[in-house]
Amino acid sequence: MKDRIALIYSTVDGQTLKISTLLQKELLNYGHYVELSSIEEFNTELTNFDKIIIGSSIRYGVHHKKIIEFINANKTTLDTLKTAFFSVNLVARKPEKQTATTNPYVVKFFKSITWRPTIVEVFAGKLDYKKYPFFDRIMIQFIMWMTKGPTNKNVEIEYTNWDKVKEFGKTLHKL
């Protein structure tokens, strides 16, 4: 029998949802049941699932507050299930920052909580200055300037490696 999987995400600009949707498609192709839900809408009992996958984007160096609250509130149950976590952030555009042990946001995240998922992955996000409100654009441009990234306000770059996302789907299938 195939697994029942909850895929819970938080997204600010839509890239984590886009990644989650591809993961759902990959897992459905393997024959699993996948319930895709934003953290704001998820209200199903976790014990109804065999696997829990949680994805979160980064804004200003931190993962979504509701994701952290959800993990902390459900840690006991999460510890009894097969689980995965993935982070979506622009720092991961750099090859040396694309793993759970080298991405500073993911390292910081796991220092702040006690939950340890079965597997962790990191994906680069999308930079689209035109979508950001003025303050966010200025702040992200400043962060990109500090990290030697693009700062042109007309830039739109999708850094996500879709083959890596599909490979993660395969790994989740085998989990």
N, C-alpha and C positions, 0 to 999 in steps of 0.2 A: 504494500500500500504506500502511496506517495504521501509526502509530508504536508501538513497544514502549516502555512508560514504567515506570520504577521510581518509586514514591511512598513515600519513607522518612520516618518521623516519630518524634518523641519527644513524650510527653505525660506530665503529672504527674496532672492531675485529669480527663482525658478529652476536653477541648475540642479539642485539636489532632487527636486521632483522629476526632472528629466532623466537623471541617473536612476532614480528609484523605479520609474516607469520602464526603463530598459531592463533593469534587474527583474522586475515582475514578469515581463515578456519572456525573458530567458528561462525563468523558473517555471512558468506555465508551459513552455515548450518541453520541459523535462517531465511534465505531468503533475506537478505539484499544485495544490490549492494555495493561492496567494491573496491575502487581504491587504491592499495598499491603502494607507491612511495617513493623513497629516497628524502630527502630535496633538493638534487642537481638536481633531475629530475622533481620534481613537477612543473607543469606549467598550471594547470587548475584553472578556476575561482572558488573561494571558495563558492560563492553563488549558484553554481551548486549542492551543497551538503546539506544534512539535519544535518549531524554530522561531526565534524572534530576531529580526534584522532591524537595526536602528541606524538611520543616517541623519547627519546634521551638517549644516553649513556653518561657516564662521563669519562673524561680523565683529570687527574691532578686537580681534584676538580671542574671542570666546565662542563656545558652542551655545546653541539656543538654550535659554534658561529653562524652558518647559521640558526639553529633553533631559537636562540634568535632574530636574525635579522628578520626572517620570522614572528615570533610572534609580534614583535614591529611594523613591517610594515603593518600587517593585523589585528591589535588589534580591530579596529572598527567593522570589519566584524565578527571576532571571537566572539565578545561580543553579536552578534545577533543570534548566532547558539548554538546548544548543542555541548559542547566540552569536550574533555578528554585529559589529559596529563599523560604520564608515564615515569618514570626515571629508568634506568638500571645502577646499580652501585654495586661495591663489598662491600661497607660498609653495604649494605642491607643484607649481609650474616648473620649479627647479628640480632636476633629476635627483639631487642629493637630499631633497626634502620630501620624497614621495613614499616613505615607509612609516610605519607606526613608531619606529624607534628613532627616526631622524626628523620627523615633522614636529617642530616646536609646539604647535597648537595641540597636537594629539598627545605628546609627552606631558604637557601641562595639564590637559584634560584628565588623564589617568592618574596624575598625582593628586587631583582634587576630589576623586571619587574612589570608592573601594570595589566597585564592580569590575570584573575582568571577563570580557566576552571570550567566546571560544576562538574567534578570529577577528582581526582588525585590518581595515584597508584604508587607504588614503587616495583621494582623487583630486586632481587639479580642477578648479572651477572655470568660470567664464568672467571675463572682464568686459563690461559694457558701460562706459561712462555715461552714455546718453540716457540710460535707464535710471541712473541714480539721482535722488534729490540733491539739491545744491550742496548741502553740508556733507552728505555721504561722499559725493564726488570729490570734494576738496580733501577730505580725510583720506580717501582711498588713493588719490593722486599723491598725497604726501607720503603715505606708506609705500607706494610703488616707487616714488623717487628715492626713498631711503633704502629700498631693496633692489635698486637698479632695474626697475620694471618700466613699462611704457606709461607715460603721463599725458599724452595727447588726448584731450577731452573727446575727440572723435573716434578714438580707438574702440574696436570691438574684437576681442580675441577669445575664442573658445579653446581653452587649454586641455579640456577633458580628453583623456585617451580612451576612446570607446572600445577598443580591443581589450584594454585592461578591465573595463567594466564587464564585458562579456565573460572574460576569464574568471572574474570574481563570481559571476553568476554560476559558472561551472563548479567553482569551489564550494559555493553555498549548496548546490545540488548534492554534492558528495558529503557535506557536513553531517 
